[in-house]
């Protein structure tokens, strides 16, 4: 397991940021990518003869505003373009994932909260089809904040999410869980249910400092609750190649985590806030943009891993 380097911290300069050029295409395979290393060859994803059982990926980082929800929506949409069936699980009481797909979460009578707490409600009763073919949503809203308190007294409380999604594992190829920005019981539930963790990491110095605590939590969950849990990869987000700060943080991330870091890097762009307002993924809102191309490349990497 890679760990953050200790001591000898690099003095990072802060430079103003601007939106990345949307017409700038991702670097060609074999050329030096934004990670500072040659891009690895990613094979074309194979066609599937049948769907399932799903690989569960927790999109996790206890720091907010690093691109977890944006990455969950757009990675899910990109995976469907390669013939995969995807379920997105909104596991954040803020319900940003639901809102980002145009679902009025605050108006829903049933959400993931009801599936977790009420025995009479099954996951099939709550799952919603999204605007993207073959991508469904298990929505959430502020009701989920009560679940963390109510689950404390439950037997096997750390496996509540796993029990919730188990009936539909054979219906999907990927289940992406958008976690809340904390390391509380809900996030532990997501890690206990997951096969892998995908860590969106903003190219900011403070984001880098917080990863050590997340890695420690993942190690504890692996030891005590979920032996199969692994880190699928670290995704650098909000990268601006024109600032020294972004480039130095990227170098530190690659130095610390090496091949765990995806070759795909998500640049800063004004397109992502636009897609939130539109309520659809960037792959359909701006399919030719650099952001859409980047998430398709990320989907290829996730499938290859």
C-alpha positions in Angstrom: 0.0 0.0 0.0 1.4 3.4 -1.0 1.5 6.1 1.6 2.1 9.8 1.4 5.7 10.9 1.7 6.6 12.4 5.0 8.8 15.4 5.7 10.5 17.7 3.2 7.2 19.2 2.0 7.5 21.0 -1.3 6.6 24.7 -1.1 3.7 25.0 -3.4 2.9 28.3 -5.1 -0.7 29.5 -5.6 -1.5 30.8 -9.0 -4.9 32.1 -10.4 -7.0 29.5 -12.2 -9.0 29.7 -15.4 -11.2 27.3 -17.2 -9.4 24.7 -19.3 -9.8 24.8 -23.1 -12.6 22.5 -23.9 -11.2 22.0 -27.4 -8.0 20.6 -26.1 -8.1 16.8 -26.7 -6.5 14.4 -24.3 -2.9 13.4 -25.1 -2.3 10.5 -27.4 -1.4 7.1 -26.0 2.3 6.8 -25.6 2.9 10.5 -25.3 3.6 12.1 -21.9 0.3 12.8 -20.3 -0.5 15.3 -17.6 0.6 12.8 -14.9 4.2 13.3 -16.2 4.6 9.7 -17.4 3.9 7.9 -20.7 0.2 6.9 -21.1 -0.4 3.2 -20.9 -2.2 1.3 -23.6 -5.8 0.7 -22.7 -7.4 -2.1 -24.7 -10.8 -1.6 -26.3 -13.5 -2.9 -23.8 -14.8 -6.3 -24.8 -18.5 -6.7 -25.6 -20.6 -8.5 -23.0 -22.7 -11.6 -23.6 -24.7 -11.0 -20.5 -25.0 -8.5 -17.6 -23.9 -9.0 -14.0 -22.8 -9.6 -11.4 -22.0 -6.0 -10.7 -18.7 -4.6 -9.6 -19.4 -2.1 -6.8 -17.2 1.0 -6.8 -17.4 3.6 -4.0 -16.6 7.1 -5.1 -15.0 8.3 -1.9 -13.1 11.3 -0.4 -13.9 12.9 2.9 -13.1 16.3 1.4 -16.0 18.0 -0.3 -15.9 19.7 -3.7 -13.4 17.4 -5.3 -15.6 16.1 -8.1 -17.1 12.9 -6.6 -20.7 13.5 -7.8 -19.6 14.9 -11.2 -17.3 11.8 -11.7 -20.0 9.4 -10.6 -22.5 10.7 -13.1 -20.1 11.0 -16.0 -18.2 7.8 -15.4 -21.6 6.0 -15.2 -22.7 7.5 -18.5 -19.4 6.7 -20.2 -19.6 3.1 -19.1 -23.0 2.7 -20.7 -21.4 3.8 -24.0 -19.3 0.6 -23.8 -22.4 -1.6 -23.4 -22.4 -1.7 -19.5 -25.5 -1.5 -17.4 -25.0 0.9 -14.5 -26.7 1.7 -11.2 -25.8 5.0 -9.5 -26.4 5.1 -5.8 -26.8 8.5 -4.2 -25.5 7.9 -0.7 -25.2 11.5 0.3 -28.0 13.2 2.2 -27.4 16.4 0.1 -28.8 14.5 -2.9 -26.5 16.2 -5.3 -26.3 13.1 -7.5 -30.0 13.0 -7.9 -30.3 16.7 -8.6 -27.4 16.5 -11.1 -29.5 14.0 -13.1 -32.5 16.3 -13.1 -34.4 14.3 -10.4 -36.3 16.6 -7.8 -35.0 14.6 -4.9 -36.8 16.7 -2.2 -40.2 15.8 -3.8 -39.6 12.0 -3.7 -41.8 9.9 -1.4 -39.3 7.0 -1.4 -35.5 7.1 -1.5 -32.6 4.9 -0.4 -33.5 5.9 3.1 -36.7 3.9 2.9 -34.9 0.8 1.6 -32.4 1.0 4.4 -34.9 1.5 7.2 -38.2 0.0 6.2 -38.4 -3.8 5.6 -41.5 -3.5 3.4 -39.6 -1.4 0.8 -37.4 -3.1 -1.7 -34.7 -1.6 -3.9 -36.8 -2.3 -7.0 -39.5 0.0 -5.6 -37.2 3.0 -5.5 -34.8 2.7 -8.5 -35.5 5.4 -11.1 -34.5 5.3 -14.8 -32.4 8.3 -15.8 -32.1 10.2 -19.1 -29.2 7.9 -20.1 -30.2 4.5 -21.5 -29.0 1.6 -19.3 -28.2 3.9 -16.4 -30.5 3.8 -13.3 -30.5 5.8 -10.1 -31.1 4.9 -6.5 -32.0 8.4 -5.3 -31.4 10.2 -2.0 -32.5 13.3 -0.1 -32.1 14.9 3.3 -34.0 11.9 4.9 -30.8 9.9 4.6 -29.2 12.0 7.3 -31.5 10.3 9.8 -30.4 6.9 8.7 -26.9 7.3 10.3 -28.5 7.7 13.7 -31.1 5.0 13.3 -28.6 2.4 12.0 -26.4 2.8 15.1 -28.5 0.3 17.1 -28.9 -2.2 14.2 -27.1 -5.5 14.2 -24.6 -5.6 11.3 -25.1 -1.9 10.7 -22.0 -1.6 8.6 -23.5 -4.0 6.0 -26.8 -2.2 5.6 -26.0 -0.9 2.1 -24.7 -4.3 1.0 -28.0 -5.9 2.0 -29.9 -3.2 0.1 -28.1 -3.6 -3.2 -27.7 -7.4 -3.1 -31.0 -8.2 -4.8 -30.0 -6.3 -8.0 -26.3 -7.2 -8.3 -27.0 -9.6 -11.2 -28.9 -6.9 -13.1 -26.0 -4.5 -13.5 -22.3 -4.5 -14.5 -21.3 -1.6 -12.3 -22.8 0.0 -9.2 -21.2 3.4 -8.5 -21.8 4.7 -4.9 -21.5 8.5 -4.5 -20.4 8.9 -0.9 -20.9 11.9 1.4 -17.9 14.0 2.2 -17.1 12.4 5.6 -15.8 9.1 7.0 -18.9 8.4 9.1 -21.2 5.3 9.2 -22.7 5.9 5.7 -19.2 6.0 4.1 -18.1 2.9 6.0 -21.3 1.2 4.7 -20.2 2.1 1.1 -16.7 0.7 1.7 -18.1 -2.5 3.3 -20.3 -3.1 0.2 -17.6 -2.2 -2.4 -15.2 -4.2 -4.5 -13.1 -1.1 -5.1 -12.7 2.5 -4.1 -12.2 5.3 -6.7 -10.8 8.4 -5.1 -11.3 11.7 -6.9 -8.5 14.0 -5.8 -8.6 17.7 -6.5 -5.2 19.0 -7.6 -4.9 21.1 -4.5 -2.4 20.8 -1.7 -5.0 20.4 1.0 -6.7 17.6 -0.9 -3.4 15.7 -0.9 -3.0 16.1 2.8 -6.4 14.5 3.5 -5.8 11.3 1.5 -3.7 9.6 4.2 -6.7 9.6 6.6 -8.9 8.1 3.8 -6.3 5.4 3.1 -6.2 4.5 6.8 -10.0 4.1 6.9 -9.9 1.9 3.8 -7.2 -0.3 5.4 -9.4 -0.7 8.6 -12.5 -1.6 6.6 -10.5 -4.1 4.6 -9.1 -5.7 7.8 -12.4 -5.8 9.8 -15.3 -5.8 7.4 -14.5 -6.3 3.7 -11.3 -8.3 2.9 -11.8 -7.9 -0.9 -11.8 -4.1 -0.8 -9.1 -2.5 -2.9 -8.2 0.9 -4.3 -9.3 0.8 -7.9 -7.5 4.1 -8.7 -7.0 7.7 -7.8 -8.5 10.2 -10.3 -6.9 13.6 -10.5 -9.6 16.3 -10.9 -9.8 20.0 -11.4 -6.4 20.0 -13.0 -5.1 23.2 -14.6 -1.9 22.5 -16.6 -1.2 26.2 -16.7 -0.6 26.6 -13.0 2.5 25.5 -11.2 0.4 24.5 -8.2 -1.6 21.9 -10.1 1.5 20.5 -11.7 3.4 20.2 -8.4 0.5 18.5 -6.7 0.2 16.1 -9.6 3.8 15.2 -9.3 3.4 14.5 -5.5 0.3 12.3 -6.2 2.1 10.2 -8.8 5.2 10.0 -6.6 3.1 8.7 -3.6 0.7 6.4 -5.4 2.5 5.5 -8.7 0.4 3.2 -11.0 -2.6 3.6 -8.8 -3.2 7.0 -10.3 -5.3 6.8 -13.5 -3.7 8.2 -16.7 -6.9 10.0 -17.2 -7.0 13.5 -15.7 -10.0 15.7 -15.5 -9.2 19.3 -16.3 -11.0 22.4 -15.0 -13.8 23.4 -17.4 -16.9 25.5 -17.3 -18.8 22.6 -19.0 -19.3 20.7 -15.7 -21.4 23.4 -13.9 -23.5 23.7 -17.1 -24.3 19.9 -17.1 -25.5 20.2 -13.5 -28.0 22.9 -14.5 -29.0 20.8 -17.6 -29.5 17.7 -15.4 -27.5 15.3 -17.7 -24.0 14.0 -18.1 -21.3 15.8 -20.1 -21.2 12.8 -22.5 -24.7 13.8 -23.8 -24.6 17.6 -23.1 -21.3 18.3 -24.8 -20.3 14.9 -26.3 -17.3 16.3 -28.2 -15.8 18.3 -25.3 -12.5 17.4 -23.7 -14.4 16.6 -20.5 -16.6 14.0 -22.3 -13.5 12.4 -23.9 -11.7 12.3 -20.6 -14.6 10.4 -18.9 -14.8 7.9 -21.8 -11.1 7.3 -21.4 -11.6 6.9 -17.6 -14.3 4.3 -18.3 -11.9 2.3 -20.5 -9.3 2.4 -17.7 -11.9 1.3 -15.1 -13.0 -1.6 -17.2 -9.4 -2.6 -17.9 -8.7 -2.7 -14.2 
